[in-house]
Amino acid sequence: MSMHSTYDMLRHLADSWGLLAMLAVFLVLTAWPFRPGMRERNEEAATMIFKDENDG
């Protein structure tokens, strides 16, 4: 397989399915923290820097 045909194959893949795959990954990673049941864990992570080490 020559360099030119590899480039053409990868370009075709990116034009057809690559953008769709990247969009799907972006949407999943963006929505992941907002899934049900994660509010308590997210609030704990958000306020972690304000806790004293003796607070427990």
PDB file of N, CA, C, O and CB in Angstrom:
ATOM      1  N   MET A   1       0.850  -1.169   0.000  1.00  0.00           N
ATOM      2  CA  MET A   1       0.000   0.000   0.000  1.00  0.00           C
ATOM      3  C   MET A   1       0.899   1.237   0.000  1.00  0.00           C
ATOM      4  O   MET A   1       1.736   1.412   0.886  1.00  0.00           O
ATOM      5  CB  MET A   1      -0.969  -0.005   1.225  1.00  0.00           C
ATOM      6  N   SER A   2       0.718   2.059  -0.973  1.00  0.00           N
ATOM      7  CA  SER A   2       1.568   3.237  -1.066  1.00  0.00           C
ATOM      8  C   SER A   2       1.070   4.332  -0.131  1.00  0.00           C
ATOM      9  O   SER A   2      -0.036   4.263   0.405  1.00  0.00           O
ATOM     10  CB  SER A   2       1.620   3.749  -2.508  1.00  0.00           C
ATOM     11  N   MET A   3       1.903   5.328   0.047  1.00  0.00           N
ATOM     12  CA  MET A   3       1.571   6.436   0.952  1.00  0.00           C
ATOM     13  C   MET A   3       0.343   7.181   0.439  1.00  0.00           C
ATOM     14  O   MET A   3      -0.495   7.614   1.230  1.00  0.00           O
ATOM     15  CB  MET A   3       2.770   7.408   1.095  1.00  0.00           C
ATOM     16  N   HIS A   4       0.231   7.331  -0.855  1.00  0.00           N
ATOM     17  CA  HIS A   4      -0.889   8.074  -1.428  1.00  0.00           C
ATOM     18  C   HIS A   4      -2.215   7.350  -1.189  1.00  0.00           C
ATOM     19  O   HIS A   4      -3.209   7.988  -0.843  1.00  0.00           O
ATOM     20  CB  HIS A   4      -0.669   8.289  -2.930  1.00  0.00           C
ATOM     21  N   SER A   5      -2.241   6.054  -1.365  1.00  0.00           N
ATOM     22  CA  SER A   5      -3.494   5.325  -1.170  1.00  0.00           C
ATOM     23  C   SER A   5      -3.873   5.251   0.313  1.00  0.00           C
ATOM     24  O   SER A   5      -5.059   5.251   0.645  1.00  0.00           O
ATOM     25  CB  SER A   5      -3.379   3.911  -1.755  1.00  0.00           C
ATOM     26  N   THR A   6      -2.885   5.188   1.201  1.00  0.00           N
ATOM     27  CA  THR A   6      -3.172   5.208   2.638  1.00  0.00           C
ATOM     28  C   THR A   6      -3.794   6.545   3.015  1.00  0.00           C
ATOM     29  O   THR A   6      -4.770   6.597   3.762  1.00  0.00           O
ATOM     30  CB  THR A   6      -1.883   4.954   3.466  1.00  0.00           C
ATOM     31  N   TYR A   7      -3.230   7.608   2.501  1.00  0.00           N
ATOM     32  CA  TYR A   7      -3.780   8.938   2.763  1.00  0.00           C
ATOM     33  C   TYR A   7      -5.213   9.035   2.248  1.00  0.00           C
ATOM     34  O   TYR A   7      -6.093   9.537   2.947  1.00  0.00           O
ATOM     35  CB  TYR A   7      -2.903  10.026   2.111  1.00  0.00           C
ATOM     36  N   ASP A   8      -5.443   8.562   1.048  1.00  0.00           N
ATOM     37  CA  ASP A   8      -6.793   8.617   0.481  1.00  0.00           C
ATOM     38  C   ASP A   8      -7.783   7.804   1.301  1.00  0.00           C
ATOM     39  O   ASP A   8      -8.922   8.225   1.499  1.00  0.00           O
ATOM     40  CB  ASP A   8      -6.783   8.115  -0.956  1.00  0.00           C
ATOM     41  N   MET A   9      -7.348   6.630   1.782  1.00  0.00           N
ATOM     42  CA  MET A   9      -8.220   5.793   2.594  1.00  0.00           C
ATOM     43  C   MET A   9      -8.553   6.489   3.917  1.00  0.00           C
ATOM     44  O   MET A   9      -9.714   6.522   4.326  1.00  0.00           O
ATOM     45  CB  MET A   9      -7.561   4.428   2.856  1.00  0.00           C
ATOM     46  N   LEU A  10      -7.543   7.040   4.581  1.00  0.00           N
ATOM     47  CA  LEU A  10      -7.777   7.732   5.851  1.00  0.00           C
ATOM     48  C   LEU A  10      -8.616   8.984   5.655  1.00  0.00           C
ATOM     49  O   LEU A  10      -9.448   9.314   6.500  1.00  0.00           O
ATOM     50  CB  LEU A  10      -6.451   8.096   6.510  1.00  0.00           C
ATOM     51  N   ARG A  11      -8.405   9.676   4.552  1.00  0.00           N
ATOM     52  CA  ARG A  11      -9.194  10.876   4.262  1.00  0.00           C
ATOM     53  C   ARG A  11     -10.661  10.504   4.043  1.00  0.00           C
ATOM     54  O   ARG A  11     -11.558  11.191   4.531  1.00  0.00           O
ATOM     55  CB  ARG A  11      -8.634  11.611   3.020  1.00  0.00           C
ATOM     56  N   HIS A  12     -10.897   9.440   3.325  1.00  0.00           N
ATOM     57  CA  HIS A  12     -12.262   8.989   3.079  1.00  0.00           C
ATOM     58  C   HIS A  12     -12.926   8.563   4.396  1.00  0.00           C
ATOM     59  O   HIS A  12     -14.093   8.876   4.628  1.00  0.00           O
ATOM     60  CB  HIS A  12     -12.271   7.820   2.065  1.00  0.00           C
ATOM     61  N   LEU A  13     -12.190   7.854   5.252  1.00  0.00           N
ATOM     62  CA  LEU A  13     -12.717   7.434   6.546  1.00  0.00           C
ATOM     63  C   LEU A  13     -13.071   8.654   7.397  1.00  0.00           C
ATOM     64  O   LEU A  13     -14.139   8.696   8.007  1.00  0.00           O
ATOM     65  CB  LEU A  13     -11.698   6.540   7.282  1.00  0.00           C
ATOM     66  N   ALA A  14     -12.187   9.634   7.440  1.00  0.00           N
ATOM     67  CA  ALA A  14     -12.438  10.833   8.233  1.00  0.00           C
ATOM     68  C   ALA A  14     -13.636  11.612   7.685  1.00  0.00           C
ATOM     69  O   ALA A  14     -14.440  12.138   8.454  1.00  0.00           O
ATOM     70  CB  ALA A  14     -11.190  11.727   8.258  1.00  0.00           C
ATOM     71  N   ASP A  15     -13.752  11.684   6.374  1.00  0.00           N
ATOM     72  CA  ASP A  15     -14.866  12.409   5.769  1.00  0.00           C
ATOM     73  C   ASP A  15     -16.193  11.715   6.017  1.00  0.00           C
ATOM     74  O   ASP A  15     -17.218  12.381   6.161  1.00  0.00           O
ATOM     75  CB  ASP A  15     -14.641  12.566   4.281  1.00  0.00           C
ATOM     76  N   SER A  16     -16.192  10.396   6.071  1.00  0.00           N
ATOM     77  CA  SER A  16     -17.455   9.687   6.170  1.00  0.00           C
ATOM     78  C   SER A  16     -17.847   9.359   7.607  1.00  0.00           C
ATOM     79  O   SER A  16     -18.947   9.711   8.034  1.00  0.00           O
ATOM     80  CB  SER A  16     -17.386   8.424   5.369  1.00  0.00           C
ATOM     81  N   TRP A  17     -16.981   8.701   8.358  1.00  0.00           N
ATOM     82  CA  TRP A  17     -17.349   8.210   9.684  1.00  0.00           C
ATOM     83  C   TRP A  17     -16.560   8.847  10.812  1.00  0.00           C
ATOM     84  O   TRP A  17     -17.003   8.806  11.960  1.00  0.00           O
ATOM     85  CB  TRP A  17     -17.171   6.735   9.738  1.00  0.00           C
ATOM     86  N   GLY A  18     -15.423   9.425  10.531  1.00  0.00           N
ATOM     87  CA  GLY A  18     -14.579   9.993  11.574  1.00  0.00           C
ATOM     88  C   GLY A  18     -15.247  11.124  12.330  1.00  0.00           C
ATOM     89  O   GLY A  18     -15.196  11.175  13.559  1.00  0.00           O
ATOM     90  N   LEU A  19     -15.872  12.029  11.596  1.00  0.00           N
ATOM     91  CA  LEU A  19     -16.537  13.154  12.244  1.00  0.00           C
ATOM     92  C   LEU A  19     -17.707  12.675  13.088  1.00  0.00           C
ATOM     93  O   LEU A  19     -17.935  13.186  14.184  1.00  0.00           O
ATOM     94  CB  LEU A  19     -17.016  14.167  11.203  1.00  0.00           C
ATOM     95  N   LEU A  20     -18.435  11.712  12.590  1.00  0.00           N
ATOM     96  CA  LEU A  20     -19.560  11.162  13.344  1.00  0.00           C
ATOM     97  C   LEU A  20     -19.072  10.474  14.624  1.00  0.00           C
ATOM     98  O   LEU A  20     -19.695  10.619  15.675  1.00  0.00           O
ATOM     99  CB  LEU A  20     -20.355  10.168  12.473  1.00  0.00           C
ATOM    100  N   ALA A  21     -17.984   9.740  14.545  1.00  0.00           N
ATOM    101  CA  ALA A  21     -17.428   9.070  15.722  1.00  0.00           C
ATOM    102  C   ALA A  21     -16.927  10.090  16.742  1.00  0.00           C
ATOM    103  O   ALA A  21     -17.155   9.930  17.941  1.00  0.00           O
ATOM    104  CB  ALA A  21     -16.284   8.124  15.312  1.00  0.00           C
ATOM    105  N   MET A  22     -16.246  11.140  16.274  1.00  0.00           N
ATOM    106  CA  MET A  22     -15.761  12.164  17.202  1.00  0.00           C
ATOM    107  C   MET A  22     -16.918  12.896  17.866  1.00  0.00           C
ATOM    108  O   MET A  22     -16.833  13.240  19.044  1.00  0.00           O
ATOM    109  CB  MET A  22     -14.860  13.163  16.473  1.00  0.00           C
ATOM    110  N   LEU A  23     -17.992  13.140  17.132  1.00  0.00           N
ATOM    111  CA  LEU A  23     -19.167  13.780  17.702  1.00  0.00           C
ATOM    112  C   LEU A  23     -19.803  12.892  18.769  1.00  0.00           C
ATOM    113  O   LEU A  23     -20.204  13.381  19.824  1.00  0.00           O
ATOM    114  CB  LEU A  23     -20.185  14.104  16.603  1.00  0.00           C
ATOM    115  N   ALA A  24     -19.895  11.607  18.504  1.00  0.00           N
ATOM    116  CA  ALA A  24     -20.472  10.676  19.477  1.00  0.00           C
ATOM    117  C   ALA A  24     -19.629  10.630  20.753  1.00  0.00           C
ATOM    118  O   ALA A  24     -20.178  10.650  21.855  1.00  0.00           O
ATOM    119  CB  ALA A  24     -20.588   9.265  18.868  1.00  0.00           C
ATOM    120  N   VAL A  25     -18.310  10.570  20.615  1.00  0.00           N
ATOM    121  CA  VAL A  25     -17.431  10.550  21.781  1.00  0.00           C
ATOM    122  C   VAL A  25     -17.575  11.849  22.564  1.00  0.00           C
ATOM    123  O   VAL A  25     -17.641  11.821  23.793  1.00  0.00           O
ATOM    124  CB  VAL A  25     -15.961  10.335  21.356  1.00  0.00           C
ATOM    125  N   PHE A  26     -17.625  12.976  21.882  1.00  0.00           N
ATOM    126  CA  PHE A  26     -17.789  14.266  22.546  1.00  0.00           C
ATOM    127  C   PHE A  26     -19.096  14.319  23.329  1.00  0.00           C
ATOM    128  O   PHE A  26     -19.113  14.765  24.476  1.00  0.00           O
ATOM    129  CB  PHE A  26     -17.743  15.402  21.522  1.00  0.00           C
ATOM    130  N   LEU A  27     -20.185  13.870  22.724  1.00  0.00           N
ATOM    131  CA  LEU A  27     -21.476  13.916  23.401  1.00  0.00           C
ATOM    132  C   LEU A  27     -21.504  13.012  24.629  1.00  0.00           C
ATOM    133  O   LEU A  27     -22.048  13.395  25.665  1.00  0.00           O
ATOM    134  CB  LEU A  27     -22.583  13.517  22.441  1.00  0.00           C
ATOM    135  N   VAL A  28     -20.933  11.835  24.527  1.00  0.00           N
ATOM    136  CA  VAL A  28     -20.897  10.912  25.670  1.00  0.00           C
ATOM    137  C   VAL A  28     -20.063  11.498  26.799  1.00  0.00           C
ATOM    138  O   VAL A  28     -20.486  11.474  27.955  1.00  0.00           O
ATOM    139  CB  VAL A  28     -20.329   9.540  25.248  1.00  0.00           C
ATOM    140  N   LEU A  29     -18.878  12.025  26.481  1.00  0.00           N
ATOM    141  CA  LEU A  29     -18.015  12.573  27.523  1.00  0.00           C
ATOM    142  C   LEU A  29     -18.588  13.839  28.133  1.00  0.00           C
ATOM    143  O   LEU A  29     -18.356  14.111  29.311  1.00  0.00           O
ATOM    144  CB  LEU A  29     -16.640  12.854  26.966  1.00  0.00           C
ATOM    145  N   THR A  30     -19.322  14.610  27.368  1.00  0.00           N
ATOM    146  CA  THR A  30     -19.938  15.824  27.883  1.00  0.00           C
ATOM    147  C   THR A  30     -21.120  15.493  28.786  1.00  0.00           C
ATOM    148  O   THR A  30     -21.329  16.168  29.794  1.00  0.00           O
ATOM    149  CB  THR A  30     -20.387  16.722  26.734  1.00  0.00           C
ATOM    150  N   ALA A  31     -21.890  14.474  28.446  1.00  0.00           N
ATOM    151  CA  ALA A  31     -23.078  14.124  29.215  1.00  0.00           C
ATOM    152  C   ALA A  31     -22.765  13.238  30.420  1.00  0.00           C
ATOM    153  O   ALA A  31     -23.595  13.123  31.322  1.00  0.00           O
ATOM    154  CB  ALA A  31     -24.074  13.429  28.323  1.00  0.00           C
ATOM    155  N   TRP A  32     -21.594  12.613  30.458  1.00  0.00           N
ATOM    156  CA  TRP A  32     -21.256  11.645  31.508  1.00  0.00           C
ATOM    157  C   TRP A  32     -21.433  12.202  32.923  1.00  0.00           C
ATOM    158  O   TRP A  32     -22.023  11.503  33.748  1.00  0.00           O
ATOM    159  CB  TRP A  32     -19.829  11.182  31.331  1.00  0.00           C
ATOM    160  N   PRO A  33     -20.968  13.403  33.264  1.00  0.00           N
ATOM    161  CA  PRO A  33     -21.140  13.891  34.642  1.00  0.00           C
ATOM    162  C   PRO A  33     -22.585  14.202  35.011  1.00  0.00           C
ATOM    163  O   PRO A  33     -22.901  14.330  36.194  1.00  0.00           O
ATOM    164  CB  PRO A  33     -20.310  15.123  34.845  1.00  0.00           C
ATOM    165  N   PHE A  34     -23.458  14.326  34.035  1.00  0.00           N
ATOM    166  CA  PHE A  34     -24.844  14.710  34.302  1.00  0.00           C
ATOM    167  C   PHE A  34     -25.795  13.521  34.365  1.00  0.00           C
ATOM    168  O   PHE A  34     -27.012  13.707  34.400  1.00  0.00           O
ATOM    169  CB  PHE A  34     -25.315  15.666  33.247  1.00  0.00           C
ATOM    170  N   ARG A  35     -25.263  12.319  34.379  1.00  0.00           N
ATOM    171  CA  ARG A  35     -26.144  11.154  34.431  1.00  0.00           C
ATOM    172  C   ARG A  35     -26.819  11.077  35.802  1.00  0.00           C
ATOM    173  O   ARG A  35     -26.302  11.614  36.781  1.00  0.00           O
ATOM    174  CB  ARG A  35     -25.352   9.852  34.136  1.00  0.00           C
ATOM    175  N   PRO A  36     -27.959  10.416  35.870  1.00  0.00           N
ATOM    176  CA  PRO A  36     -28.716  10.346  37.125  1.00  0.00           C
ATOM    177  C   PRO A  36     -27.896   9.714  38.255  1.00  0.00           C
ATOM    178  O   PRO A  36     -27.135   8.772  38.036  1.00  0.00           O
ATOM    179  CB  PRO A  36     -30.006   9.550  36.915  1.00  0.00           C
ATOM    180  N   GLY A  37     -28.066  10.246  39.450  1.00  0.00           N
ATOM    181  CA  GLY A  37     -27.403   9.692  40.611  1.00  0.00           C
ATOM    182  C   GLY A  37     -26.006  10.222  40.869  1.00  0.00           C
ATOM    183  O   GLY A  37     -25.353   9.782  41.816  1.00  0.00           O
ATOM    184  N   MET A  38     -25.533  11.142  40.069  1.00  0.00           N
ATOM    185  CA  MET A  38     -24.171  11.634  40.230  1.00  0.00           C
ATOM    186  C   MET A  38     -24.105  12.991  40.928  1.00  0.00           C
ATOM    187  O   MET A  38     -23.012  13.522  41.122  1.00  0.00           O
ATOM    188  CB  MET A  38     -23.505  11.729  38.886  1.00  0.00           C
ATOM    189  N   ARG A  39     -25.242  13.562  41.309  1.00  0.00           N
ATOM    190  CA  ARG A  39     -25.251  14.895  41.909  1.00  0.00           C
ATOM    191  C   ARG A  39     -24.405  14.951  43.180  1.00  0.00           C
ATOM    192  O   ARG A  39     -23.591  15.860  43.340  1.00  0.00           O
ATOM    193  CB  ARG A  39     -26.681  15.320  42.221  1.00  0.00           C
ATOM    194  N   GLU A  40     -24.589  13.991  44.080  1.00  0.00           N
ATOM    195  CA  GLU A  40     -23.858  14.002  45.350  1.00  0.00           C
ATOM    196  C   GLU A  40     -22.355  13.896  45.116  1.00  0.00           C
ATOM    197  O   GLU A  40     -21.572  14.614  45.738  1.00  0.00           O
ATOM    198  CB  GLU A  40     -24.333  12.855  46.252  1.00  0.00           C
ATOM    199  N   ARG A  41     -21.966  13.015  44.236  1.00  0.00           N
ATOM    200  CA  ARG A  41     -20.536  12.829  43.957  1.00  0.00           C
ATOM    201  C   ARG A  41     -19.938  14.069  43.296  1.00  0.00           C
ATOM    202  O   ARG A  41     -18.809  14.450  43.606  1.00  0.00           O
ATOM    203  CB  ARG A  41     -20.320  11.599  43.057  1.00  0.00           C
ATOM    204  N   ASN A  42     -20.680  14.699  42.394  1.00  0.00           N
ATOM    205  CA  ASN A  42     -20.197  15.911  41.736  1.00  0.00           C
ATOM    206  C   ASN A  42     -20.073  17.062  42.725  1.00  0.00           C
ATOM    207  O   ASN A  42     -19.104  17.820  42.672  1.00  0.00           O
ATOM    208  CB  ASN A  42     -21.129  16.303  40.592  1.00  0.00           C
ATOM    209  N   GLU A  43     -21.043  17.204  43.629  1.00  0.00           N
ATOM    210  CA  GLU A  43     -20.964  18.272  44.625  1.00  0.00           C
ATOM    211  C   GLU A  43     -19.796  18.046  45.585  1.00  0.00           C
ATOM    212  O   GLU A  43     -19.129  18.999  45.987  1.00  0.00           O
ATOM    213  CB  GLU A  43     -22.277  18.366  45.409  1.00  0.00           C
ATOM    214  N   GLU A  44     -19.552  16.803  45.947  1.00  0.00           N
ATOM    215  CA  GLU A  44     -18.411  16.488  46.803  1.00  0.00           C
ATOM    216  C   GLU A  44     -17.102  16.846  46.114  1.00  0.00           C
ATOM    217  O   GLU A  44     -16.206  17.415  46.739  1.00  0.00           O
ATOM    218  CB  GLU A  44     -18.418  15.004  47.183  1.00  0.00           C
ATOM    219  N   ALA A  45     -16.988  16.523  44.854  1.00  0.00           N
ATOM    220  CA  ALA A  45     -15.774  16.848  44.105  1.00  0.00           C
ATOM    221  C   ALA A  45     -15.602  18.359  43.956  1.00  0.00           C
ATOM    222  O   ALA A  45     -14.482  18.868  44.006  1.00  0.00           O
ATOM    223  CB  ALA A  45     -15.809  16.186  42.723  1.00  0.00           C
ATOM    224  N   ALA A  46     -16.718  19.076  43.774  1.00  0.00           N
ATOM    225  CA  ALA A  46     -16.646  20.522  43.587  1.00  0.00           C
ATOM    226  C   ALA A  46     -16.240  21.256  44.857  1.00  0.00           C
ATOM    227  O   ALA A  46     -15.608  22.311  44.785  1.00  0.00           O
ATOM    228  CB  ALA A  46     -17.975  21.044  43.105  1.00  0.00           C
ATOM    229  N   THR A  47     -16.594  20.713  46.024  1.00  0.00           N
ATOM    230  CA  THR A  47     -16.295  21.398  47.286  1.00  0.00           C
ATOM    231  C   THR A  47     -15.104  20.795  48.023  1.00  0.00           C
ATOM    232  O   THR A  47     -14.796  21.209  49.141  1.00  0.00           O
ATOM    233  CB  THR A  47     -17.506  21.366  48.186  1.00  0.00           C
ATOM    234  N   MET A  48     -14.441  19.839  47.422  1.00  0.00           N
ATOM    235  CA  MET A  48     -13.339  19.139  48.066  1.00  0.00           C
ATOM    236  C   MET A  48     -12.207  20.096  48.464  1.00  0.00           C
ATOM    237  O   MET A  48     -11.597  19.912  49.517  1.00  0.00           O
ATOM    238  CB  MET A  48     -12.803  18.055  47.141  1.00  0.00           C
ATOM    239  N   ILE A  49     -11.920  21.101  47.654  1.00  0.00           N
ATOM    240  CA  ILE A  49     -10.794  21.977  47.958  1.00  0.00           C
ATOM    241  C   ILE A  49     -11.065  22.879  49.152  1.00  0.00           C
ATOM    242  O   ILE A  49     -10.125  23.452  49.703  1.00  0.00           O
ATOM    243  CB  ILE A  49     -10.457  22.819  46.756  1.00  0.00           C
ATOM    244  N   PHE A  50     -12.329  23.025  49.572  1.00  0.00           N
ATOM    245  CA  PHE A  50     -12.656  23.882  50.686  1.00  0.00           C
ATOM    246  C   PHE A  50     -12.681  23.153  52.031  1.00  0.00           C
ATOM    247  O   PHE A  50     -12.827  23.786  53.077  1.00  0.00           O
ATOM    248  CB  PHE A  50     -13.973  24.523  50.441  1.00  0.00           C
ATOM    249  N   LYS A  51     -12.542  21.845  52.006  1.00  0.00           N
ATOM    250  CA  LYS A  51     -12.546  21.074  53.240  1.00  0.00           C
ATOM    251  C   LYS A  51     -11.183  21.111  53.900  1.00  0.00           C
ATOM    252  O   LYS A  51     -10.149  21.037  53.236  1.00  0.00           O
ATOM    253  CB  LYS A  51     -12.962  19.634  52.972  1.00  0.00           C
ATOM    254  N   ASP A  52     -11.199  21.227  55.211  1.00  0.00           N
ATOM    255  CA  ASP A  52      -9.968  21.155  55.989  1.00  0.00           C
ATOM    256  C   ASP A  52      -9.617  19.680  56.125  1.00  0.00           C
ATOM    257  O   ASP A  52     -10.505  18.827  56.106  1.00  0.00           O
ATOM    258  CB  ASP A  52     -10.122  21.849  57.401  1.00  0.00           C
ATOM    259  N   GLU A  53      -8.350  19.378  56.258  1.00  0.00           N
ATOM    260  CA  GLU A  53      -7.955  17.973  56.374  1.00  0.00           C
ATOM    261  C   GLU A  53      -8.487  17.339  57.653  1.00  0.00           C
ATOM    262  O   GLU A  53      -8.537  16.112  57.744  1.00  0.00           O
ATOM    263  CB  GLU A  53      -6.440  17.848  56.331  1.00  0.00           C
ATOM    264  N   ASN A  54      -8.889  18.138  58.648  1.00  0.00           N
ATOM    265  CA  ASN A  54      -9.431  17.610  59.884  1.00  0.00           C
ATOM    266  C   ASN A  54     -10.944  17.472  59.863  1.00  0.00           C
ATOM    267  O   ASN A  54     -11.530  16.980  60.828  1.00  0.00           O
ATOM    268  CB  ASN A  54      -9.027  18.480  61.019  1.00  0.00           C
ATOM    269  N   ASP A  55     -11.601  17.906  58.760  1.00  0.00           N
ATOM    270  CA  ASP A  55     -13.065  17.827  58.676  1.00  0.00           C
ATOM    271  C   ASP A  55     -13.554  16.394  58.543  1.00  0.00           C
ATOM    272  O   ASP A  55     -14.655  16.072  58.990  1.00  0.00           O
ATOM    273  CB  ASP A  55     -13.567  18.648  57.499  1.00  0.00           C
ATOM    274  N   GLY A  56     -12.763  15.543  57.943  1.00  0.00           N
ATOM    275  CA  GLY A  56     -13.184  14.152  57.815  1.00  0.00           C
ATOM    276  C   GLY A  56     -13.808  13.943  56.540  1.00  0.00           C
ATOM    277  O   GLY A  56     -14.235  12.828  56.237  1.00  0.00           O
TER     278      GLY A  56
END
